[in-house]
């Protein structure tokens, strides 16, 4: 054999070729098809019958063609100079907006109902301050309508007269109307601030409330005659209006066409048809924009004052009641569509002859219910019946609770809140002592003696709009000359006067931006996230109990001279030491020390420690002379 052939044979012997020894192309392809991971090629070779082979050839060639086609598209796309632009417009639901005139009813319509009350009020002002007459801006001809009583006082004014008290004459007060002195008995409650120190006059104004002509009366005095007269007037006003039917009160208030001069939303025109009537007992006809009418909620996709709600309001100052309200303008409240508008509590006042801009920023809060907090999801777990036709809130619960207590204790409902089922509003004719009962009950409510505050819960989820308000004089001196005549012409069918700027107010409500903040609570400690870690250890065992069990059976770690992460564990009552990874899990079963591994999960309840994350124990062995038994260890674990 030639030297070259010998070398080839030796190499072939020492380095055997594992690939195909195929003399022909056909055999080489057959070997490839049988050994490749491409399943189609293998099926071409092993499939019996020509038809099956042809089908597999067609499938394989089609797949190869698709692969080359996709690769070509990727190459062409890579070398093509182009960009992809994606524009996404976020939208936010616009809140419901409720607008009310501060003056609830037109004075020209209700003044006949309030004639006796206003005559008494004028007499009190004349006696106290020397005022001869109070007129509104529209010179009301008070002489043309004299009071209904001449020398005979109405019964409701006799029940709760306005009194003047002299501090030097204790136990006596003088009636404003008759000038006679009357004896004062019972508690005297002086409504004055404990924080702000004011000059105390010798004479104070107030009124007395007595139940059923009893001597157990409650007398309320005020350091300011203004406050006393307004409080006294409001009580009698509620008594009178509680007897007026709802339809008549709606007709006495402002219509949507009268209140709304112009309206724009998101740059599009709107009108009174986009507002829903909401009659408030103390503010008359209010109108809500975007109140989910027809099950649709308006949304906005842009921030800024041009993309919100813009309205011009007709305030009509000439029709204001001079004793009921002392300011001019409107009130606005931003709220959810299913939320009751507590306009009297949290409404924002709008000034006349000004442009009021209100920028909003939405925050949504989601709290966890019990056991993490005392909130409620929908109020179904609160034992107070919701008398409002709206979603649950803490404010609704408190007012519902008070109104229910009012019906139970006083026999009638307070005028400023909705009526519970089968109840009537309080008035002198049917409930002569309702004022005394109301004041006593309200004082108990404020002092949290009725139990409402302890029963009512916060809502778990709610929306809040943080408002930023800014003002600007409107209209300007130069635009006033053309703007007011145009608005007068637009409102010509509703009013018969020339508008001036003190009759108007402009309101803009918009999102400052479309960034929405969400506050969500989540459990800080959960069973799946907390117990297997610091409490149970890596495999779910109580680490502190395991360490106690180790000490109970006398197993102690030794770490001297060993690499990091290793240790020698030994039994103080055994005769042999064991070199195992530090922190490995072991257990006793029939006096045998066995490793706790994931494969032997049935041994886990008997383990003394958690399995070490770096590896398993090296070996296990019988403990000669060991005196520890399985029941002792189970008792150590507290089982």
Secondary structure, 3 states (H helix, E strand, C coil): CCHHHHHHHHHHHHCCCCCCCCCCHHHHHHHHHHHCCCHHHHHHHHCCCHHHHHHHHHHHHHHHHHHHHHHHHHHHHHHCCCCCCCCCCCCEECCEEEEEECCCCCHHHHCCCCHHHHHHHHHHHHHHHCCCCCCCCCCCCHHHCCCCCCCCCCHHHHHCCEEEEECCCCCEEEECCCCCEEECCCEEEEECCCCCCCCCCCEEEEEEEECCCCCCEEEEEECCHHHHHHHHHHHHHHHHHCCCCHHHHHHHCCCHHHHEEEEEECCEECCHHHEEEEEECCCEEEEEECCCHHHCCCEECCCCHHHCEEEEEECCHHHCCCCCCCCCCEEEEEECCCCCCCHHHHCEEECCCEEEEEEEEEEEEECCCCCCCCCECCCCCCCCCCCCCCCCCHHHHHHHHHHHHHHHHHCCECCCCCCCCCCCECCCCCCCCHHHHHHHHHHHHHCCCCCHHHHCCCECEEEEEEEEEEEEECCCCCCHHHHHHHHHHHCCCCCCCCCCHHHEEEEEEEECCCCCEEEECCCCCCHHHHHHHHHCCCCCCCHHHHHHHHHHHCEEEECCCCCCCEEEEEECCCCCEEEEECCCCEEEECCEEEECCHHHHHHHHHECCCCCCCCCCCCCEECCCCCCCHHHHHHHCCC
